[in-house]
Amino acid sequence: MIDQKIKLITGSLLHDIGKVVYREGSDRRNHSVSGYDFLKEEGKIEDKEILDCVRYHHFSEIKSAHLKEDNLAYIVYLADNIAAFADRRKKEDTEEKGFDLSVPLQSVFNVLNGNNQSFYYQPGDMDDQGKINYPASEKKPFSREFYMKICQRMLDNFRGMNWSEEYLNSLLAVMEANLSYMPSSTSNEELSDISLFDHVKLTAAISSCIYDYLNENHLSYKTELFDKKDFYDRNAFLLCSMDISGIQSFIYTISSKNALKTLRARSFYLEIMMEHIIDFLLDRLQLSRANLLYSGGGHCYLLLANTTETVMQIQKFQEELKEWLLKQFQTDLFVAFGYVQCTGNAFRNVPEGSYTELFRKMSKMLSLQKQHRYTAREIIRLNNRKEQDYSRECKVCKKIGHVDEEGVCPLCRKIEKLSKNVLYADFFSVILENPDEREDAMPLPGGYCLVADDEKKLCRRMENDDYFVRSYSKNKLYTGKHIATKLWVGDYSTGSTFEEFAREAEGISRIGVLRADVDNLGQAIVSGFHNAKNGDRYMTLSRTATLSRQLSLFFKYYIRFILENGEYSLEGKNGGKKRQATIVYSGGDDVFIVGAWNDIIELSVDLRRKFEQYTQGTLSISAGIGVYDFSYPIAAIAEETGRMESESKRMPEKNAVTLLQDGEIHLVDDGDEEKEISDGTYSWKELEEGVVQEKYRALCDFFEGIDETRGMSFLYRMMELVRGHEEKINFARMMYLLSRLEPTEEGPKKEKYRQLSQKMYRWIQSDQDCRQLKTAINLYAYIHRTKGEHRDEN
């Protein structure tokens, strides 16, 4: 990256630092002046071009500054305007004027999917403990002391950096850690739901694009960006997306031996491979991670310059990447690219409908590439391909090729070694292929590979290793040379094998598996801020980027806190339970978690509740939960829980869960028709209130103190009758069966019997209650089944 571009990105990221100084209260000058003096005097920045970007990014200052035609400040000035137009939107029906310097950051979910709330985040930063900053109605103001603390902390971070390309992404990480919950705008007339971090990051991304566009076309900065007024309508930008296909089959097509460790490592490998692909492309385009709008779940969005060079580099990069993937994984993995040219005005939906159209065109290109992945020449080559060794099949991934003496291929052997580092290593370094580290290093596109490092080893590598390219830190902020970013990784784990979790389970020795993802997320990303009543004023790129980042934080980072501090209990006990579970995968919007079966059911409710609170009810989750013997094949588990998750999404409102299916169906009203859905599919509310609270706990309360054998025998017989409740004779049989449990003497037990018998009499006359009762009986039987006991689990 050339020196001038490095200065531009640095100046863009720092251009609003004066807002922090100004709100601290001791300097009441214009924030441009405050920031300039703060960086020059306290931050010891001497470079005039960087300082000019801070001092002259507003029209009132730049118009009389007499800067040179090619001063970078002109780019930051316009980039700041485009970013600000996209995030500072007038409130509806407000007559408030002026500024409130203590105002906290509002939640972006306030205006998502038709919501109309005024919730705020607590003043703070990115908590190292992972504690969740939920939006709430309380408007707790920022204090001067907090702004003072942020100023000092940022100065401390700056002192360990130099203003070079190697530290650009570290600077971005410093801004994220300190400014993520600080509002960009404190105007009483505007929504304050875009953080100062999101604003400066978007400004840096836009600045980089403008720089490339102007320089390729040999255009004057001042003339095009300041004198003329039409740049907002220039197709200077390229919105680009990448999407990996084949993730599910790559992760789950393995043998059951060491399955849990292998699953975790394979999903992490793909996740970090995606981050490397992103950084590899950004390096090619001489851009920073500021231009990455979102990444997660094998998908990403990038903001690039609409130049001939950019398009050429994307196409060349895609061909090289496809060739590498074919060599490493045959046709198992494929990365599709979609990109569309756009204007600065389109980022704020001008003209109307232009913002949604960007995503529609990009999605269409992605779909076409997935449908036509390979050329005729590539297909012929694949069919004529001859492996050097067809004699052995890898016992882990089932691929035919070279295997070691234990029947494991080189890639699976490396993944096995990686699994030991996913939970415990703090850094993952990308290096050039190195003969000395070839044995353990995971292959990455472009002649690179991945190794795990601790802090000492990384420091030595940075100082002396010519093979070192970049490093990713895990879940903590580190600044340093070529630290690309911190990766949020849901690395919570309390066990290393399925068998361990089965032993830890309450009652029956079984594992539980949760697959869940966000309902209608694509629609929320593209049109979640659409609102005809306010003229779509909140449909902007900055809000989409903020929404994506908040969701990624929840599933990649905050989820660890939720599992560490479990609250929901089937029995209604007090919370504070550490879940017996392992996160196999938790990406941008979906999760796969394995654990003790009862913990999995309970944590799924926690996850749903916390997500509802986090998103203010604007988004929902649907899930599938399977209960299995620990030796059950993992590929079958993944397929079955995936089907259950899909079944949950067939509910009219989605927001549902499928578990403990009985092989039957029930009818659900869906507009003008009735839909057949699994009998194990419930809305979350119905599961919590109808199945658990009303029926399961009633069974627990009644059978407490009753002989376990007698109680279980009764329930198994009752289950058979409930399954056949539509036959009239079974109603009489149920009443007779229930009468045999009646205590002979008056007292508390008889009162409990009266209460349960009245409820049973009512329940068995309702299809819905009978369905819920079947699930409640199954739950009770599983909880009270002795270890090792086997019986039909339906």
C-alpha positions in Angstrom: 0.0 0.0 0.0 1.4 3.4 -1.0 2.3 5.9 1.7 -0.4 8.4 0.8 -3.2 5.9 1.0 -2.0 4.8 4.5 -2.2 8.4 5.6 -5.7 8.7 4.2 -7.0 5.7 6.0 -5.3 6.8 9.2 -6.7 10.3 8.9 -10.2 8.9 8.2 -10.2 6.7 11.2 -9.0 9.6 13.4 -11.0 12.4 11.8 -13.6 12.6 14.6 -11.4 11.9 17.6 -12.1 15.5 18.6 -15.7 14.5 19.5 -14.3 12.4 22.4 -12.1 15.3 23.5 -15.0 17.8 23.1 -17.4 15.7 25.1 -14.9 15.2 27.9 -15.7 18.9 28.6 -12.4 20.7 29.0 -12.1 21.8 25.4 -15.1 23.7 23.9 -13.6 24.5 20.6 -14.8 23.0 17.3 -14.2 19.2 17.5 -12.0 19.4 14.3 -9.7 21.8 16.1 -9.8 19.8 19.4 -8.9 16.6 17.6 -6.1 18.2 15.6 -4.5 19.6 18.7 -5.1 16.4 20.7 -3.3 14.2 18.1 -0.5 16.7 17.5 0.3 17.5 21.1 -0.8 14.4 23.1 -0.7 11.8 20.4 2.6 13.1 19.0 1.5 12.8 15.4 3.6 15.1 13.2 2.5 14.1 9.7 0.7 17.1 8.1 -1.4 15.1 5.7 -2.9 13.0 8.6 -3.5 16.1 10.7 -5.1 18.0 7.8 -7.7 15.2 7.4 -8.7 15.8 11.0 -8.5 19.6 11.0 -10.3 20.2 7.7 -13.1 17.6 7.3 -15.9 20.1 7.5 -17.0 22.6 4.8 -16.7 25.6 7.1 -13.0 24.9 7.6 -11.9 23.5 4.3 -13.4 26.3 2.2 -10.9 28.8 3.5 -8.0 26.5 4.2 -6.3 27.1 0.8 -5.2 23.5 0.6 -3.4 22.0 -2.4 -5.6 20.4 -5.1 -4.5 16.9 -4.1 -4.8 17.3 -0.3 -6.3 14.2 1.3 -8.6 16.3 3.4 -10.9 16.8 0.4 -11.4 13.0 0.2 -12.1 12.7 4.0 -14.4 15.7 3.8 -16.6 14.1 1.2 -16.4 10.6 2.6 -17.5 12.0 6.0 -20.4 13.6 4.3 -21.5 10.4 2.5 -21.1 8.4 5.7 -23.0 11.1 7.7 -25.8 11.3 5.2 -26.2 7.5 5.6 -26.3 7.5 9.4 -27.5 10.9 10.7 -31.2 10.8 9.9 -33.8 13.2 11.3 -36.1 11.8 14.0 -39.8 11.6 13.2 -42.1 14.2 14.8 -39.4 16.0 16.8 -39.1 19.7 17.7 -36.0 19.3 19.8 -33.0 21.4 18.9 -29.3 21.6 19.9 -27.0 18.9 21.2 -26.9 16.6 24.3 -23.2 15.7 24.8 -24.1 13.1 27.4 -26.6 11.2 25.3 -26.0 7.4 25.2 -26.0 5.4 22.0 -29.5 4.4 20.8 -30.2 0.9 19.6 -30.3 0.2 15.8 -33.2 -2.2 16.6 -35.3 0.8 17.6 -36.3 1.1 13.9 -35.9 -2.4 12.5 -38.8 -4.3 11.0 -41.3 -1.6 11.9 -40.2 -1.2 15.5 -40.7 2.3 17.1 -38.9 2.4 20.4 -36.4 4.6 22.2 -34.0 2.1 23.8 -30.4 2.9 24.7 -27.2 1.1 25.5 -25.4 1.6 28.7 -22.3 3.8 28.4 -19.3 1.5 28.1 -16.9 -0.2 25.8 -16.3 -3.7 24.5 -16.2 -5.6 27.8 -13.4 -8.2 28.0 -15.7 -10.4 30.1 -18.2 -10.7 27.3 -21.1 -9.3 29.5 -23.9 -8.3 27.2 -24.8 -4.6 26.9 -28.6 -5.0 26.3 -30.6 -2.0 25.0 -33.0 -0.7 27.6 -35.5 2.1 28.1 -33.4 3.8 30.7 -31.4 6.7 29.3 -28.2 6.5 31.3 -26.0 9.5 30.3 -22.3 9.5 29.5 -20.2 11.2 32.1 -17.2 13.5 31.5 -15.1 11.0 33.5 -15.9 8.3 31.1 -14.9 10.4 28.1 -11.7 11.3 29.9 -10.9 7.6 30.5 -11.4 6.8 26.8 -9.1 9.7 25.8 -6.4 8.4 28.1 -6.8 4.8 27.0 -6.6 5.7 23.3 -3.4 7.7 23.9 -2.0 4.6 25.7 -2.9 2.5 22.7 -1.4 5.0 20.2 2.0 5.0 22.0 2.5 1.4 21.2 1.9 1.9 17.4 3.5 3.6 14.5 1.4 5.1 11.7 2.3 2.6 9.0 0.4 0.0 7.0 1.4 -2.8 9.4 -0.6 -1.1 12.2 -3.7 0.1 10.2 -5.9 -2.8 11.3 -4.6 -2.4 14.9 -5.8 1.2 14.8 -9.2 0.0 13.6 -9.3 -2.5 16.5 -8.5 0.3 19.0 -11.4 2.4 17.6 -13.7 -0.6 17.9 -12.8 -1.4 21.5 -13.3 2.2 22.7 -15.9 3.8 20.5 -18.4 1.0 19.8 -21.0 2.3 22.3 -20.3 6.0 21.8 -22.8 7.8 19.5 -21.5 9.5 16.4 -24.1 12.2 16.6 -25.4 13.9 19.8 -27.9 16.1 17.9 -31.4 16.2 19.5 -32.8 16.3 16.0 -31.3 13.1 14.9 -31.3 9.4 15.8 -28.1 8.5 17.7 -28.1 4.8 16.8 -24.8 4.8 14.8 -21.7 4.5 16.9 -18.7 6.7 16.5 -16.7 3.5 15.6 -19.1 2.5 12.8 -19.1 6.1 11.5 -15.3 6.5 11.3 -14.9 2.9 9.9 -17.4 3.6 7.1 -15.7 7.0 6.5 -12.3 5.2 6.1 -13.9 2.6 3.7 -15.5 5.3 1.5 -12.3 7.4 1.5 -10.2 4.5 0.2 -12.7 3.9 -2.6 -12.8 7.6 -3.6 -9.0 7.6 -3.6 -8.8 4.7 -6.0 -11.5 6.0 -8.2 -10.1 9.5 -8.6 -6.5 8.2 -9.2 -7.4 5.7 -11.8 -9.4 8.4 -13.7 -6.7 11.1 -13.1 -9.2 13.5 -11.5 -8.5 16.4 -9.2 -9.5 15.9 -5.6 -10.6 19.5 -5.1 -12.4 19.9 -8.4 -14.4 16.7 -8.2 -15.1 16.6 -4.5 -15.4 20.2 -3.5 -16.0 22.5 -6.5 -18.4 20.2 -8.3 -21.6 18.9 -6.6 -22.4 15.7 -8.5 -20.0 13.2 -7.0 -22.8 11.8 -4.8 -24.4 10.5 -8.0 -21.2 9.1 -9.5 -20.9 5.2 -9.7 -17.6 5.4 -7.8 -18.3 2.4 -5.6 -18.6 -1.4 -5.9 -20.6 -3.3 -3.3 -19.2 -6.8 -3.3 -20.2 -10.1 -1.6 -18.5 -13.5 -1.3 -20.3 -16.7 -0.2 -18.9 -20.1 0.5 -20.9 -23.1 -0.6 -20.4 -26.6 0.8 -19.9 -25.7 4.4 -22.3 -28.2 5.9 -21.0 -31.2 4.1 -17.4 -30.2 4.8 -18.0 -29.9 8.5 -20.2 -32.9 9.1 -19.0 -35.6 6.7 -16.7 -37.3 9.2 -16.4 -40.4 11.3 -17.7 -40.5 14.8 -14.3 -41.0 16.5 -13.1 -37.8 18.1 -16.1 -36.2 16.3 -16.6 -33.3 18.7 -13.0 -32.1 18.5 -13.0 -32.6 14.7 -16.3 -30.7 14.2 -15.0 -27.7 16.2 -11.7 -27.6 14.3 -13.3 -28.0 10.8 -15.8 -25.2 11.4 -13.0 -23.0 12.8 -10.8 -23.8 9.9 -13.4 -22.6 7.4 -14.1 -19.5 9.5 -10.5 -18.4 9.5 -10.1 -19.4 5.9 -12.9 -17.0 5.1 -11.1 -14.2 7.0 -7.9 -15.0 5.2 -9.7 -14.9 1.8 -11.1 -11.5 2.8 -7.7 -10.1 3.9 -5.9 -11.7 0.8 -8.3 -9.8 -1.5 -8.1 -6.6 0.5 -4.3 -6.8 0.3 -4.5 -7.2 -3.5 -6.7 -4.1 -3.7 -4.5 -2.2 -1.2 -7.3 -1.7 1.3 -7.7 -2.2 5.0 -10.3 -4.1 7.0 -12.3 -0.9 7.2 -13.7 -1.9 3.8 -15.1 -5.1 5.3 -18.7 -4.3 6.2 -19.6 -7.8 7.5 -18.3 -11.3 7.7 -19.9 -14.4 9.3 -21.3 -17.8 8.4 -19.2 -18.1 5.3 -20.5 -14.9 3.9 -19.2 -11.3 3.7 -19.9 -7.8 2.3 -17.1 -5.5 1.1 -17.1 -1.9 -0.1 -14.7 -1.4 -3.0 -13.9 1.1 -5.6 -15.6 0.9 -9.0 -12.4 0.8 -11.1 -11.2 -1.3 -13.9 -8.3 -2.4 -11.7 -10.7 -3.5 -8.9 -12.9 -5.6 -11.2 -9.8 -7.2 -12.9 -8.3 -8.1 -9.6 -11.6 -9.6 -8.3 -11.9 -11.8 -11.4 -8.3 -12.9 -11.3 -8.5 -13.6 -7.6 -11.7 -15.6 -8.0 -10.1 -17.8 -10.7 -7.0 -18.4 -8.5 -9.2 -19.2 -5.5 -11.4 -21.6 -7.5 -8.3 -23.4 -8.7 -6.9 -23.7 -5.2 -10.2 -25.0 -3.8 -10.4 -27.6 -6.6 -6.9 -28.8 -5.9 -7.4 -29.0 -2.1 -11.1 -30.1 -1.8 -12.2 -31.0 -5.3 -15.7 -29.7 -5.7 -16.6 -29.8 -2.0 -16.1 -26.0 -1.5 -16.9 -23.1 -3.8 -16.8 -19.4 -3.3 -19.2 -17.3 -5.3 -18.7 -13.6 -6.0 -21.3 -10.9 -6.6 -20.8 -7.2 -7.1 -22.7 -4.2 -8.2 -21.6 -0.6 -9.0 -23.3 2.1 -6.9 -23.4 5.7 -6.0 -22.9 7.5 -2.6 -26.5 8.5 -2.7 -27.6 4.9 -3.0 -26.2 4.3 0.5 -29.0 6.4 1.8 -31.6 5.0 -0.7 -31.6 8.0 -3.1 -33.4 7.6 -5.4 -36.1 5.6 -3.6 -35.6 1.9 -4.0 -32.0 2.1 -5.1 -30.6 0.6 -1.9 -32.7 -2.6 -2.1 -31.9 -2.9 -5.7 -28.2 -3.1 -4.9 -28.7 -6.3 -2.9 -31.1 -7.7 -5.4 -28.5 -7.4 -8.2 -25.7 -8.7 -6.0 -27.8 -11.7 -4.9 -28.7 -12.5 -8.5 -25.0 -12.6 -9.5 -24.2 -14.9 -6.5 -27.0 -17.3 -7.5 -25.9 -17.4 -11.2 -22.3 -18.2 -10.1 -23.5 -21.0 -7.8 -25.6 -22.5 -10.7 -22.7 -22.3 -13.2 -19.6 -22.9 -11.0 -17.2 -24.5 -13.6 -16.5 -24.0 -17.2 -16.7 -26.9 -19.7 -12.9 -27.1 -19.7 -12.7 -27.4 -15.9 -15.4 -30.1 -15.8 -13.5 -32.1 -18.5 -10.3 -31.7 -16.5 -12.0 -32.8 -13.3 -13.4 -35.9 -15.0 -10.0 -36.9 -16.4 -8.2 -36.2 -13.1 -6.0 -39.1 -11.8 -5.1 -39.4 -8.2 -1.6 -40.7 -7.4 -3.1 -43.1 -4.9 -6.6 -44.5 -5.2 -5.9 -47.4 -2.8 -7.1 -46.0 0.5 -10.0 -44.1 1.9 -9.5 -41.7 4.8 -11.4 -43.1 7.7 -12.3 -39.5 8.9 -13.5 -37.6 5.8 -13.9 -40.7 3.5 -11.9 -39.1 0.7 -9.7 -41.5 -1.4 -6.0 -40.6 -1.6 -2.8 -40.7 0.5 -3.3 -41.7 4.1 -0.9 -42.5 6.9 -0.5 -45.8 8.8 -3.6 -45.1 10.8 -5.7 -44.5 7.7 -6.0 -40.7 8.0 -5.3 -38.2 5.2 -2.9 -35.3 5.7 -5.6 -32.6 5.9 -7.6 -34.5 8.5 -4.4 -35.2 10.5 -3.7 -31.4 10.5 -7.3 -30.6 11.5 -6.9 -33.1 14.4 -3.9 -31.1 15.6 -5.7 -27.8 15.1 -8.5 -29.0 17.3 -6.2 -28.9 20.3 -5.5 -25.2 19.6 -9.0 -23.8 18.8 -9.9 -23.5 22.5 -6.6 -22.5 24.0 -4.4 -20.6 21.5 -4.6 -16.8 21.7 -3.2 -16.2 18.2 -3.5 -17.8 14.8 -0.8 -16.7 12.3 -0.8 -16.7 8.6 2.6 -17.5 7.2 4.1 -18.3 3.8 4.4 -22.0 3.2 7.4 -23.0 5.2 9.2 -26.4 5.0 10.0 -26.2 8.8 6.3 -25.9 9.8 4.7 -27.8 7.0 3.7 -30.8 9.1 1.2 -28.9 11.4 0.3 -25.9 9.3 -3.2 -25.8 7.8 -3.2 -24.9 4.0 -4.7 -21.5 3.0 -5.2 -20.0 -0.5 -2.4 -18.2 -2.2 0.6 -20.3 -1.0 -0.1 -19.5 2.7 -0.8 -21.6 5.7 -2.1 -21.3 9.3 -0.4 -22.0 12.6 -1.3 -21.5 16.2 0.9 -19.2 18.4 1.1 -18.0 21.9 2.1 -14.4 22.7 5.8 -15.1 23.1 6.0 -17.2 19.9 4.1 -14.5 18.0 6.5 -11.8 19.2 9.5 -13.8 18.0 7.8 -14.5 14.7 7.1 -10.8 14.1 10.7 -9.9 14.8 12.6 -12.6 13.0 10.4 -14.6 10.7 10.5 -13.7 7.0 7.6 -16.1 6.4 5.2 -14.2 8.7 2.3 -12.4 7.0 -0.4 -11.5 9.6 -2.0 -12.8 12.8 -5.5 -13.0 14.2 -6.0 -12.6 17.9 -8.9 -14.5 19.5 -11.6 -12.6 21.6 -9.2 -10.0 23.0 -7.8 -6.7 21.7 -4.1 -6.8 20.8 -2.3 -4.2 18.8 0.9 -4.9 16.9 2.6 -5.2 13.6 0.4 -7.1 11.1 -2.3 -8.0 13.7 -5.1 -8.2 11.2 -8.0 -8.3 13.6 -9.4 -9.9 16.7 -11.7 -12.8 15.7 -14.8 -13.2 17.9 -14.9 -17.0 18.4 -17.6 -18.8 20.4 -15.1 -21.1 22.0 -17.1 -22.2 25.0 -16.6 -25.8 26.0 -16.9 -28.0 29.1 -16.2 -31.3 27.5 -14.1 -33.0 24.8 -16.3 -36.0 23.8 -19.9 -36.8 23.2 -19.6 -39.6 25.8 -18.5 -37.1 28.5 -21.7 -35.0 27.8 -23.9 -38.1 27.9 -22.4 -39.0 31.3 -23.0 -35.4 32.6 -26.6 -35.4 31.5 -29.4 -35.6 34.1 -31.4 -38.8 33.9 -30.8 -40.7 30.7 -27.3 -40.8 29.3 -27.9 -38.9 26.1 -26.4 -35.9 24.3 -28.5 -33.0 23.0 -27.7 -31.2 19.7 -29.1 -27.7 19.0 -29.2 -26.2 15.5 -30.7 -22.8 15.2 -30.6 -19.7 13.1 -32.2 -16.3 12.8 -35.5 -16.1 10.9 -35.7 -13.9 7.8 -32.3 -12.5 8.3 -31.7 -11.8 4.5 -34.9 -9.9 4.4 -33.9 -7.9 7.5 -30.5 -7.0 6.0 -32.0 -5.9 2.7 -35.3 -4.3 3.7 -35.5 -4.4 7.5 -35.4 -0.6 7.7 -38.0 -0.1 5.0 -40.9 2.0 6.3 -43.2 3.7 3.9 -44.6 5.9 6.7 -41.3 7.7 7.1 -40.2 7.6 3.5 -37.5 4.9 4.2 -35.4 7.5 6.0 -33.6 4.8 8.0 -32.7 2.5 5.0 -29.0 3.2 4.9 -25.7 1.3 4.5 -24.5 2.4 7.9 -27.5 0.8 9.6 -27.2 -2.4 7.7 -23.5 -2.6 8.7 -24.3 -1.8 12.3 -27.1 -4.4 12.4 -24.8 -7.0 10.9 -22.0 -6.3 13.4 -24.4 -6.4 16.3 -25.7 -9.8 15.2 -22.2 -11.1 14.7 -21.2 -10.0 18.2 -24.2 -11.8 19.7 -23.5 -15.2 18.0 -19.7 -15.1 18.0 -18.9 -13.4 21.3 -21.8 -12.8 23.7 -23.0 -16.4 23.3 -20.2 -17.5 25.6 -21.5 -15.4 28.4 -25.0 -16.9 27.9 -23.7 -20.5 28.3 -21.4 -19.6 31.1 -24.3 -18.1 33.1 -27.3 -20.3 32.3 -30.6 -19.2 33.7 -33.5 -21.2 32.5 -34.3 -24.5 34.3 -36.9 -27.1 33.4 -37.7 -27.5 37.1 -38.0 -23.7 37.6 -34.9 -23.5 39.8 -32.8 -20.4 40.2 -30.3 -19.8 37.4 -26.5 -19.3 37.5 -25.7 -22.7 36.0 -22.7 -23.3 33.8 -23.9 -25.3 30.9 -22.4 -28.7 30.0 -22.0 -28.0 26.4 -19.6 -27.1 23.5 -20.1 -24.6 20.8 -19.3 -26.4 17.6 -20.1 -23.5 15.4 -21.6 -20.0 16.1 -21.4 -17.7 13.1 -23.1 -14.6 11.9 -26.6 -15.8 12.5 -26.6 -19.5 13.3 -25.4 -22.0 15.9 -24.6 -25.6 16.4 -24.1 -26.7 20.0 -23.6 -30.1 21.5 -24.0 -31.0 25.2 -25.8 -32.8 27.9 -29.3 -33.2 26.6 -31.1 -31.4 29.4 -28.6 -28.5 29.2 -29.2 -28.2 25.5 -32.9 -27.8 25.9 -32.5 -25.3 28.7 -29.8 -23.2 27.0 -31.9 -23.1 23.8 -34.6 -21.2 25.9 -31.9 -18.9 27.3 -30.6 -18.2 23.8 -34.1 -17.4 22.5 -34.9 -15.1 25.5 -31.6 -13.3 25.4 -31.8 -12.8 21.6 -35.3 -11.4 21.9 -34.0 -9.0 24.6 -31.0 -8.1 22.5 -33.0 -7.4 19.4 -36.0 -5.8 21.2 -38.3 -8.5 19.7 -37.5 -7.4 16.1 -35.9 -10.7 15.2 -36.5 -14.3 16.2 -34.8 -17.7 16.2 -36.0 -21.0 15.0 -34.3 -24.3 16.1 -34.1 -28.0 16.0 -33.1 -30.0 19.1 -32.2 -33.7 18.8 -31.5 -36.2 21.6 -29.1 -39.0 20.8 -27.0 -41.8 22.0 -23.4 -40.6 22.1 -22.3 -43.1 19.4 -24.9 -42.0 16.9 -23.3 -40.9 13.6 -22.6 -37.2 13.5 -23.6 -36.8 9.8 -27.0 -38.3 10.6 -27.3 -36.0 13.6 -26.5 -32.9 11.5 -29.0 -33.9 8.8 -31.8 -34.8 11.3 -31.4 -31.6 13.4 -31.2 -29.6 10.2 -34.6 -31.1 9.1 -36.0 -30.2 12.6 -34.8 -26.7 12.2 -36.4 -26.5 8.8 -39.6 -27.8 10.2 -39.6 -25.1 12.8 -39.3 -22.5 10.1 -42.5 -23.9 8.4 -44.5 -22.4 11.2 -46.4 -19.4 9.9 -44.6 -16.9 12.2 -41.4 -19.1 12.4 -40.0 -18.3 15.9 -40.3 -22.0 16.8 -38.5 -25.1 18.0 -38.8 -28.7 17.1 -37.9 -31.4 19.6 -38.8 -35.0 20.8 -40.8 -35.7 17.7 -43.4 -38.5 17.9 -43.7 -39.2 14.2 -47.2 -37.6 14.0 -48.3 -34.3 12.5 -50.7 -31.5 13.6 -52.5 -28.9 11.6 -51.6 -25.2 11.8 -53.6 -22.3 10.4 -51.6 -20.5 7.7 -53.8 -17.8 6.2 -56.3 -19.4 3.9 -55.0 -23.0 4.4 -54.0 -25.4 7.0 -50.4 -26.7 7.1 -49.2 -30.1 8.3 -46.4 -29.7 10.8 -44.5 -32.1 13.0 -46.1 -32.8 16.4 -42.8 -31.9 18.0 -42.9 -28.3 16.7 -43.9 -25.5 19.0 -43.7 -21.8 19.2 -41.2 -20.9 21.9 -44.0 -19.5 24.1 -46.0 -22.7 23.8 -42.9 -24.8 24.7 -42.2 -22.7 27.8 -45.7 -22.2 29.0 -47.8 -25.1 27.7 -45.3 -28.0 27.7 -42.9 -27.2 30.5 -44.6 -24.8 33.0 -48.1 -26.2 32.8 -47.6 -29.9 32.1 -44.1 -31.0 32.8 -43.9 -29.2 36.2 -47.4 -30.6 37.1 -46.1 -34.1 36.6 -43.0 -33.4 38.6 -45.1 -31.9 41.4 -47.5 -34.9 41.5 -44.9 -37.7 41.3 -42.5 -36.2 43.8 -42.3 -38.8 46.6 -44.2 -41.5 44.6 -42.4 -44.8 44.0 -40.2 -44.2 40.9 -41.1 -47.6 39.2 -44.8 -47.2 39.8 -44.7 -43.6 38.5 -42.8 -44.4 35.3 -45.0 -47.4 34.6 -48.0 -45.2 34.9 -46.5 -42.6 32.5 -45.5 -45.1 29.9 -49.1 -46.4 29.9 -50.5 -42.9 29.8 -48.3 -42.1 26.8 -49.8 -44.9 24.8 -53.3 -43.8 25.7 -52.5 -40.1 24.9 -51.2 -41.2 21.5 -54.6 -42.8 20.8 -56.7 -40.2 22.5 -59.0 -39.8 19.5 -60.5 -43.2 20.2 -63.3 -42.8 22.6 -62.5 -45.9 24.5 -59.1 -44.5 25.5 -60.8 -41.6 27.3 -62.3 -44.1 29.7 -59.1 -46.1 30.0 -57.2 -42.9 30.9 -59.7 -42.0 33.6 -59.5 -45.6 35.0 -55.7 -45.4 34.9 -55.7 -42.1 36.7 -58.1 -43.4 39.4 -55.6 -46.1 40.3 -53.2 -43.4 41.5 -55.6 -41.8 43.9 -54.4 -41.9 47.5 -56.7 -43.5 50.0 -56.2 -40.9 52.8 -57.0 -37.2 52.8 -54.0 -34.9 52.9 -51.5 -33.1 50.6 -51.0 -36.0 48.3 -54.7 -36.4 47.7 -55.0 -32.7 47.0 -52.2 -33.0 44.5 -54.1 -35.9 42.9 -57.3 -33.8 42.6 -55.4 -31.0 40.9 -53.6 -33.3 38.4 -56.8 -35.4 37.7 -58.7 -32.2 36.9 -56.0 -31.0 34.6 -55.7 -34.4 32.9 -59.5 -34.5 32.4 -59.3 -31.2 30.6 -56.1 -31.9 28.7 -57.1 -35.3 27.2 -60.1 -33.7 25.5 -57.9 -31.3 23.5 -55.6 -32.2 20.6 -53.2 -29.4 21.4 -53.0 -30.3 25.1 -52.5 -34.0 24.3 -49.6 -33.1 22.0 -48.0 -31.0 24.7 -48.6 -33.7 27.2 -46.7 -36.3 25.1 -43.7 -34.0 25.0 -44.0 -33.3 28.8 -44.1 -37.0 29.5 -41.1 -37.6 27.4 -39.2 -34.9 29.2 -40.2 -36.4 32.6 -39.2 -39.9 31.5 -35.8 -38.7 30.2 -35.1 -36.8 33.4 -36.0 -39.7 35.6 -34.6 -42.5 33.5 -31.7 -44.2 35.2 -28.3 -44.2 33.5 -27.9 -47.0 31.0 -31.6 -47.9 30.9 -32.9 -48.4 27.3 -36.4 -48.0 26.1 -38.2 -46.7 23.0 -37.4 -43.0 23.1 -40.5 -41.9 21.3 
